[in-house]
Amino acid sequence: ENKVISLYPGINDFLLTNAADQYVIKGKAFPQIKLSDWKRDPSGRIIVDKNSGFPTPNDSLVTYGTSNPPYKVGLTTSVSVKGLTLSVLAEGRFGGIIYNSIGNALDFTGVSAYSTQAGRSQFVLPNSVYDDGTGKYIENTGVVVKNGNNDFWASTWNGVGSTYLNSSDFWKIREISLSYSFPKSLFTGKSFIKQISVALIGRNIFTYRAKENVWTDPEFSNTTGNAIGTTDINQNPPTKTFGANVNIVF
């Protein structure tokens, strides 16, 4: 059941307590992510300084969308042959976004794969332009980032939230189980045991996330089930679990 919550008259949005990027916004799905971004030209390309090659943060926050995936799909299948049963449960969540703040910390410390893209050397920021001094934006093909290590990754690039925003879409194999039920004929008239079955179970075995998400499982955010939609260095890492059970019927 969908419920409509009214905001106090005159209030159209507000920041959630203890959530640096999560907002309640009138007329939009809850919660919404608002983050800082770079100054861009009308085509959406990042504007860099023609001398240093560094981009400049925009003064205003940008609303990007909801961290609560609006589309969820579950699939299950089971195949049995002569007492052997293979069961698979899959789930997909789509249409949400996540702010991977963990990427900010990794870039700051210089341990991220993201920060090694240019081999710690000078490079041209992809999809960027610069102002030629007349207000005209020129495609940047030669203005390099002067310091491709500390000054850029740890002091500039990680200072803007949109850098670490990506789709939270994923497909997961939630559970795979392989069980075997011993023939009942083995126990007929021979013991007080009527049935025995054994099973091997694995959970969260495979995760297929959006290609742009180079950081982590979007479901393992700061709260269970991507309720906040942001990651950081304080959360638990993604896990896989394996188990076995024996079921005896007397």
N, C-alpha and C positions, 0 to 999 in steps of 0.2 A: 504494500500500500504506500502510495506517494503522499507525503505530508508537506504542507506549505508552512514555513515559519516566517513570520513577519518581523522586520527590523523596526527599531524605534524610529518614529517620524524624524526625517532629516538625516538619518544615517544610512548610507548606501553601501559601505564596506568598512571592515575593521580587521586588524591583525589578531590572529589567535594568540593566546597567552603561550609563551615558551615555544613558539614556532616562528622562526625568523623569515619564513617564506610563505606561510599559509594564511589565506584570507577568507573571510566570509564576504561575498559580494552579492548584492541584491540582483536577482534574476538569473544567477549562474549556479551551476552545480557546485555542491560543497565537497571538499574545500578547493579553493583556487590558488594556484601558485603565481606569485608576483616576484619578479627578480630584476636585478639591474642588468643592463645590456650596454653594448658599445654604441657610440655614435655611428650612424650609417647613412649612406646616400639614399636617394629615392628608390633605388633598385635593391636595397637591403645589404649592400656590400659594406664591410667595415672600413671606416675612414682612418687612415694612419697618418702620422706626422711625416712629412716628406723628407725630414732630416734624420729622425731617429728610427722610423719604421714602426714606432709604438702606436697602438690604438688608444683612444680616449674614452673613458666611461661616460655614458649618458647620465644626465641628472635625474631623469624620471624612471620609475619602475615600470615594467611591462607585465601585463597579465597574460599568461601563456596557456592556462587551461586547468583542468581538474586532475588531482592525483588519485582520484577514486575511479578506477576503470569502469566505464559504463556498460561494457559488453563482456559477458562471462559465458564460457562454453565448457560443458563437461561431456566426456565420451567414455564409455566403458564397454568392454567386450570380454567374452569368456569362451574358451574352447575346451571341450572335454573328450578324451579318448581313453577308453579302457581304464577308468579310475584316475587318470592323470588329467589335471585341470590347470590351464594357464589363464590367468585373469589379468587384465590391464586396465588401469584407470588413468585417463588423461584429462588435463584441464587447461584452458586458455583464458587469458584476460587481456582485453584490448581497449584502446582509446584513451588511456590515461598517460600521464607524464610523471617523471620523477626527477628530483634535484639531487644529484650525486655529490653532496658536499664532501664526501670522502675523497673525491678527485682533487679538490682544493688542497687538502692536507698532503696528499701524495705529491702534487706538483711543488708545493712549498718546500718539502724536504728533498726534492730531486730524485725520488725513487720510483716515479711513475713511468710506465712505457710511453705515456702521452708526451712527456717532456723530452723524450729521446728521438722524436720523429725527425729532427734535423741534425742528429748526431752531436748535439751540444754546440753547434756552430751557428753562424749567422744564416738567416733565411728570409725569404719573402713571405709575409703572411698571406696565406691563400685567400682568394676572393676578397681582396682589399683594393682600396683606391686611395688617392691623395688629392688634396686641393692644390691646383697649380698656382694659386695666389690670386686668381681672378674669380673664384667661386665655381670653377669648372672642375669636375672630378675626373681624374685620369686613372685608368686601370694600372694597378701597381705590378710592374714586371721586374723592377730593378732596385727599389728602395728596400734594403734589408734591415731586419731587426739588429740593431748594433751589438747588443749583448744577448745572445741566444741562450744564456744559462740563467744565473741568479736574477738579474735585473728584469728579465722578461717573464719567465715562468713563476718565480717566487714572489715577485713584487708588482707585476702588472697583470698578466694573463689570469692569475687566480683571484684577482680582485673583483671579478664580475661573475654574477651568478649564472647567466645564460650559457656560459662556457661549459657548465656541467649539467645542463638540462637535456634530457633525452626521453624517448618513448619508454614507457614501462611495460610495453607489450611482451607477453611470453606465452610459450607452450611448455607444459610440464608433464612428464610421466609421473603422476602422483604416486602410483603404486603398481608394482608387479608382484604377483604371487604365483608360485608353482606348487601345487599340492597333489598328493597321491593318497587315495583311499584304498586300503587293502581289501581284497575280495571278502565279502561276508562269509563265503563258504569256508574260509580258513578257520572261522571261529564257531561254526554251527555245531552244537552238541559237544564241543571239545573244551570249552572254558566259560567262565562267567563274563568274559569280554565279548561284546557284540560287534564292535567296530573300532578300527584304528585308522587315523589319517595323520599325515605329516605334511608340513608346508614350509617353504622358504619364502620370505617376504622382503622386498626392498622398497623404500619410500624416497621420493624425490631423486630418482636415479638419473634422469636426464632433464636438462633445462635448456630451452632454445629461446634466447632473448633477442630483442631488437639489435641489429648489427651495430647501430650507433652507440649502444650501451656497452662501453668497454670496461666498466667498473665492476659491477656485481649484480647478483640476483635481485631484481626490483622488489621481490616480496620480502626480503630481509631488510626492511627499513627500520627506522628508530622505534617503531611499534609494530605489533603483530598485524600482518595482512595489509601492509602499505597504508595504514590509517593516516599517517602524516605525509608520506611521500617524499622523504628525504633520507639520505644516508650520511653517516659520519664514521669516524674512527672508533667510536665507543660501542658500536653495535656488535652483535654476534655474527660470525661469518656463516654463509650458507652451509647446510649440512645434509648428508645422506645417511639414512639409517638402514640397517640390515638386521633381520631376525629370523627365528625359526620357531615353530610350535608343533606340539603333538597333541592330538585330540583323541581321547579314549572314551568310548561309550560302553557303559556296563549294563 
